[in-house]
Amino acid sequence: MTFTLAIVGRPNVGKSTLFNRLGGKRVALVDDMPGVTRDRREGEASIGQLTFTIVDTAGLDDQADNDFDKRIQRQTEKAIELADVILFMIDARAGVMPQDKAIAAILRKTNKTVILAANKAEGNAGFTGLGEAYGLGLGEPIGMSAEHGEGIGELFDALAPFGPPRRGEEGFVEEWDRPEGEEDDGPQKFLRIAVVGRPNAGKSTLINRMIGEERLLTSPVAGTTRDSISVDWNWDGREIKLFDTAGMRRRARITEKIEKMSVGDALRAIRFAEVVVVLMDSTNPFEKQDLAIADLIEREGRAMVLAVNKWDLVENKQARLAELKRDATEKLPQVKGVPIVMMSGLTGQGLERLMPAVFEAEAVWNKRIPTPALNRWLADALERHAPPAISGRRIKLRYMTQIKTRPPTFALFGNQLDELADDYIRYLSNGIRETFDMPGTPIRFLKRGGKNPYADDD
């Protein structure tokens, strides 16, 4: 049995920094500018033998005076409601502020266990604030530094009563220094799906509609989502991790530091996803940036689904659908046959077709072709269209085998393969897609010299 720990406090006290440290990865965006975190972010955390779910929240602000800020506050309030333990952070260097006192008053009414942490207490600068923290009426504060890892042992002692340790381990082990992006070698429990697209394409609205609750903040203003937020979901008995990402604009248009960080976070979500849903606006699809995003996903080797949002606004749907399919074929030849789903995140129209398309794309991405069937196809392909001659010497393809999936990757054996033109590689890719029913998935080729390793010796 584990527990859930929600980190709360006013803006810019170091909540996301602690979230990253306890989670072992730099997943939450961190910046000196207040208000970077907006949605609540969940993750798995550990301190020594103790494992638990950790929730990063937006800064609590009792002065929220518009609907958007109030909705941000409701996300934090929801995290408090669902948490078993609350870690209330203040800034020891700034001392106890009026806003800290207001938050403490709110937390005292929750009837939940509240642990008080005075962050940024390294050195002498935090002594005064640490002393002032006693006046909040929440017991003895933990002096800590999320940035430098100080006070983590004291936090472990405070959390230990709420959850059992992991079996088979002894002692206090600092595990948060894993290299960024390191993953377990074992099978993944979840199917990871990243939803990406240009700003204001409707990504958060779509995910809220899929899971049936307002889990993510939405707004007509582009740039509402900053972090890549992970949401756990179950669809037809399959465990899913949905990743909402920040809108991705052309690099030349990105000037603010926080947007650069947000786009970097979205790129990481793409790299660690199995399937990526590219969300496009039906009123203006296949823009240059849409194509750039799709090309990036293909280069990263991820399975892909194109989702055309706001389909409820389209009048002549049949003609528009035919046009979109032609555009996909012409503008994305590198993923020929990629599935396209017409839907509306706002109304739910067509949403029942999205997840079947996602699972079909995942199945193709994991598909393996038997070597005999592959080489029978190769012989026919060479007979129809042989590789060109280079300096009077013809390129020979002797043998082919699939060496991995995710994405499907094939080894070509022959001579002068370094001279094989890109258009001939595309010919082979498209032939494999059509013959073995592998539409839309990235395909990779590795060129190997020498004879067929499976041929009988004379």
N, C-alpha and C positions, 0 to 999 in steps of 0.2 A: 504494500500500500504506500503510495507516495502522496505528496501534498502539493498545493499550489501556493506560490509566494508572489504577491503583487507588490511592485516597487512604486511608491507614490511620493509626491512632493511637488513643490512649486517648480516652474521651469528652470532649467540650467543648473540643477544641483548635482548632476552626475548620474542620473538613473540609467541612461543608456550605456554609459561607460561600465557600470557595474553589471548590467545585463550581458554585455559582451564578455566581460571577464568570467562570470560564472558559467556562461554558456560555452566558453572555450573557443569562440570564433567572433570575428568582427562582423556581426550581421546587422546590428542597429547603427544607423547613421549618428555620428557624434560631431558636434561643431560648437564653437563658442556662442553662436547666435541662439538666443532662447527660442523655444517653440519648434524645434526641428521635428520632434516626435509628435505625430497627430493621432494615428491609429494605435490601438493596443497591439503589442507584438508578443507572441508566446514562443517559448522554446524550452528545451530540456537543459537542465543545469546540474552541476555536481560540485560539491565541496568535499574532498576526501572521499569517505565511504557513503556520503549522503547524496541521494539523487532526488530531484523534484522538478516540477514544472514552474517556470519563472515567467512573469508577465511584466513587460515594460509598458509604461503608460505615459500619456501626455501630462504636462505639468498642470496641476490643479490651480485654477484661478477663479476666485469668487467674484471677480470683476468682469466676467464674460458678459458682453453687452450686445452680441448679435447672434443670429441663429446658428451660424457656422461654428463659432466658439462654444456655444452651448452644446452643440452636438459632439464636439471634441470632449467636453466635460462629461457627457453622458457615457462615452466610451470608457473613461477612467472610472466613473461610478460603477459601471457594469463589472469592470475588473475587480473592484473592491468587493462587490456583492458576491462574486464567484470564488474569491480567494479564501484559502484556509488561514493564511497568515499574511499580515501586511507589514512591509518594511517601509517605514516612513523616513525619508532622507531629507536632511537639511544641509546647508552649506556652512561648515564650521568657520570658514574665514569671514563670511559675511555676517555671521551671528544669527540669532533668532529674529526673523522679520515678522511684521504683523500678519503677513500671509501665512507664515508657518503656524502661528497661533490659531488662525482660522481653520487651517487644515487639521491641526491637532484636535480642535473641538469637534470637527466632523467625525474623525476617526474614533474618538472616545465613545461616540454614540452607536458605533457599529456592533459592539459586543463581541468583537473579534480580537484575537491576539495581535498586538501591534508592537513591532520591534523598532526602536528609534536608533537611527544611525546618523552620526555627524560626519559627513563626508568632507574631503579636502582638509583633513586634520593632520597631515604630515608636517613635521617641523614644529616651530613655535607659533605659526600664524593662526592655528586653529584652537589654541588653548581657551581663548575667551569664549568663542562660540560653543565649545564643548561644555563649558561651565553653564552657559545660559540655557543649554538644552534641557537641563534638569527641571527648569521652570515650566516645561510644556506638560508636565503631569503624566508622562508616559513611561516613567521608570528611568533606569540608568541607561544613558546613551552609549552606543558603541562608537568609539573614535576610529575612523577608517580612512583609507585613501583608495577609491576604486581604481584610479589610474595606476597606482604603484603597487596595489595588492596588499596594502597594510590593513590589518583588522579582520582579515578573512577568517582567521582562526577563531576570533571572538564571535563572528557571525555563525560559524559552524556550531559552536557551543550553544548559541541561542536557538538554532533551528533543530538541533539533534533530537529533542523530545518529540518532534512532529512527524518523523518518518524513520523507518528502519534503514540501516546501512546496507550496502550491497554485500552479498555474501562472498566469502573467499578472499577478502582484502583486509589488510591490517594497516593501522597507522594512518596518519594524515598525509595524503599525497596531493601535491599541487598538480592538477590535471588541465588547467586552463591554458597552458602554453602549447597546446597542439598547433601544428602549422595550419595556417588559414586554408580552408577548403579540404582538409583531410577527411576522408570518409572511411567507414568500416568496409572490410572486404566481403562481408557476408551479404546474403540476399536482402534487398530492400523490402521493408514491410509495406511502405506506401508507394503508390504511383504518384510521382511528382509532376504537376502540371503548372507551367508558368503562363500567365496571361499577359501579353505584351502588346504594344501598339503606340501610336502617336498620342500626344496629350489630348485629353478630353474625348477619347474614343468610346468611353463607357466601360472601362475594365472593372472598376470597383462596383458599379451598378450591376454588371453581369454576375460577378461573384456573389453579391448579396442576393440576387434572384436565385442563383443555383442552390445556395445553402438555406434559403428561406428566412433570413433575418438580416437586419441592418448591422452587419458586423464591421463593415468598412465605411469610412467617410466618403460621401459623394458630394459633388458641387459642380455647378456649371462652369466654375473657374478652372482653367487648365492649371495643372501642377498641384492639385489637392493632395494626391498620394506622393509621398517622398520615399519612405522605406519600402522595401519589398516585404510585404506582410504575408506570413504563412498562416493558412487556415486549414484545420483538420476537418475532413468531411467523409461521409460514407455514402457511396452511390451503388445501389443494387448489391450490397454486401462487399463491395471493394473499398478498402481504405485509401483515401486520397489526401494528398497535401496540395492545396491550391495556393499559388503564389501570385498575389496582386503586385504589380510593379508600377514604377513611375513612368509617365509618358516619355517617349524617346524622340527627341528632335534632332535635326541635323547638327553636327558638332559645331559648325560655324555660328549657329544661333545660340549656343549655350555659353552664357557669360558668367552667371552667378555660381559661386563655389558650391552652394547646396545642391543646385541642379546637377552639377558635374558628379557630385557624390551619389545623387539619386540614380542617375543613369548608370554609373558604375555598379550600383547595387542591382539594377535590373539586368545588367550583363551577367553578373554572377548567378542570378536566378535562372537565366537561360542555360548557362553551362552545367548547372546541377539538376536541371529538369530532364525527365524522360520525354515528355511531349510538351510542345509550346503552341499555344493558341495565339495566332496573330489576329488581333481585333481591328477591323477596318470600319470606317464610316460609310454606309451605303450611299450617302449623298456625295462622297468624294473618295472612292476607293482607289487602290493601286497608285497612290501618290508616290513620289520619288522616295520618301522616307519609309513608306510601307514596303517598297521593294528592297530597300537597303536593310531593313529589319529581317525580312524573309531570307535575304542572301546571307546575313550574319548567322541565322539559325542553321541554314544549310551547311555553312562552313564549320560550325560547331558540331555538326553531325547529329542534331536532335530531330526527332519525329515532329511533324508540323501539321496543323490544321488551320485553315483560313476561316475566320468567322466574320461575316459581314453583318454589322450591327445596324440598328435602327431600320430594320426591314419593314416595320410597320408604316414607315413614311413613304415607301416606294409605291407608286400607283400601278404601272404596267409591269407587274412582277415577272411574268413569263419572259417578256422581251429583255428585261433587265438581267435576269438570270443567265440567259444565253450570252448576253454581252459580257458578263463577268467571267464566265467560263472561258470565252475566247481570250479575254485579257489575261487570265491566269496562265493559259497555254503559251501565249506570245511573250509575256513579260517575265515569266518564271520558268523558263525551259529547264533549269537545273533541278527542279523538283516537279517534273511533268506528272500530271495526274493528281497533284496534291488535293485532298478533300476540301470542299467549300461548303460551309453551312450558313444559310440565311436565317437570321434570328433577331430578336429584340430583347436586350437585357432589361429594358424598362417594363415591357408588357409580358414577357415570357414566351412570345410567339416564336415557334421553331426551336425552342430550347431543348425539346425532347430529342432532337437529332444531333446535338453537340457531343454528348458523352459517347454514344455509339461510334461516332466518327473518331473521337479521341482514342478509344480502345482499338479500333481497326488500325489506326495509324501506329499505335504501339505494337500491335501484332505483326505488322509488316516490318517494322523497325527491328523486331526480334527474329525475323524469319531466316531459316537456313535452307539452302538448296543442296540436294545431294550432288556429290561430285560427278557421278556418271551422267546425270541429267544435264548438268551444267556444261560438260564437255561435248555432249551431243548437240546442245544448242550452239556452242562455240564453233563446231565444225560447219554447221549450217550458216552461221553468221559470216564466217570467213569465205564460204563459197559464194554468198550473195554479194559481199563487199570485202575484198581482200585489202590489207593495209598497203599503202603506197611503197614504192621502192625509194631507197635513199642512196644517192650516188651509184645508181645502177644495181644496188643490192637490196632485195626485197626483205622487209621486216617479216619475221616469222613468229607467229603465236602458236606454241606447241601444246600448251596445257593451261588449265585454269582451275582453281579451287577456292572455296570460301573459307577464310581463316578466322572470321569472327562476325558477330552480330553487333547491333547497337552502336553505330549503324552497320548494315551489311558491308563487309569488306572482302575483296577478292584479290587473290594473288595471281598475276599473269606470268607465265614462264615462256621465254623465247629469246630471240637475239635482237639487238639494236632497239630495245624497248624504250630507251631514253629518247629516241627519235620519234616515238609514236605521238602523232598530233592530237591536240585537245579535241578536235572535232571527231576523231575516230574513237576516242574515249567516250564522248557523248553518244556516239552510235552504239557502243557496247552497253552503256548505262541504260539507254532507252530500250534497247532490245531486251535486257534483263527485266526491266520494269514491265514491259508488255507481255513477255512470254511467261514469266513466273508470277504475274499478278502482284507487283510490288509498286503501286502508284505512289508518287509523291515523296518517297523516302530518300534521304541522302545515300548515295552509293560511293564507295571508295575503292580505288585500285592501287595495289602495290606491284611494282614491276620487278621481276626477278629474272636474271640471266641464267643460262644453262639449259640442260635438257630436262625433259619430263622426269621428275624424281620417282614417279611410279611406273615408268616404262620398264619392261623386262630387259635385262642385259643380254646382249648377243653372246 
